């Protein structure tokens, strides 16, 4: 089945994020006092818009401002430790600017509305001076249009649902972004028109 989407872009940036979480925070929608979705990792791959080949990768750890100590739940889920953040983490504003520069002017895409998390962090930290991100597309709608039901899936699960082996660690933002890119390439191989925003 061929799925037509608008405007072909020169590059597409597929990204994923990990953000602060606690046991049952997802089920409770992060509504417990003091719990926020603070970005801890941004991982991305930049793809050629014509053939979806990988042009570059982006991987950055981010220091949460409000909850600087990562929960044991988060550390077990992602493999990211407090020591990793202390050693390699950067401030969110720096991370946002670097990700924006990496993406350039091409569209950005994620498995879900991860752009909302970036916007939420800007508001949470009171950051008002920033460049708006490029056009965004939720890849769940693209996969759904390709007859792959994404409901109930996380970004790390879409590749295995297509019979692809997951490379790396699930809930590592870069590995999840790579897996999404492989899944997109597989769907195009099966006849879908590559996504564009």
Phi, psi and omega in degrees: 000134180258128180250118180268130175235157187292175168020116176280131180261151178294320177224154176230132176252117177260125184226162177216158179222153167246140180219159187310137181209157179227166176309125178069009180294327178294313180299328181265006177057034177056037182262359175292145180306133176080358180263126180225158176273076178274130182297133178242332178211137171240124176235140183207155170233136175262127183248148170292127183294344182272316185236003178064019174289150183280125180261335181186165180229154183223130180212118185217133173268147186233137179275116175295142181271319187274318177242076185292339177268119179287140180290153174304323178301311180298315181298319179292321182293315189258338187080004178269125184256166173300324178295322178299315181294318180297323184278319190238354184287148176240165178292151183303317182299319176297316180298317179301313181297319180292319179295317178301316179295320179297315182292327182067219183262355180286162180294154174247146184220145178213165178270079188119178185269063179294338177297331177295326179293318177299314179296321178297320179293322176300315179293316183302321182266002178068030181273119182247342180258103179199158175274134178296144179292160177295177177307144183241145171225133174278115184293343178300321180293324178293314179297320178299319178294338177268014180066032171245115184281110183272358185300133179080358180265153169258167183302327182285351184259345184294317179299306178303329178293339178264004181087012179268144176284136176278129179258125178102216184241127174298145182070023163255122189303319180291316180296322177294320178295319177299318180296320177297318179298318177297322180294320177298314180299320179296318179294322176295320176301327180277358174119356178286148173282133183304147182290150175210152182244000000 
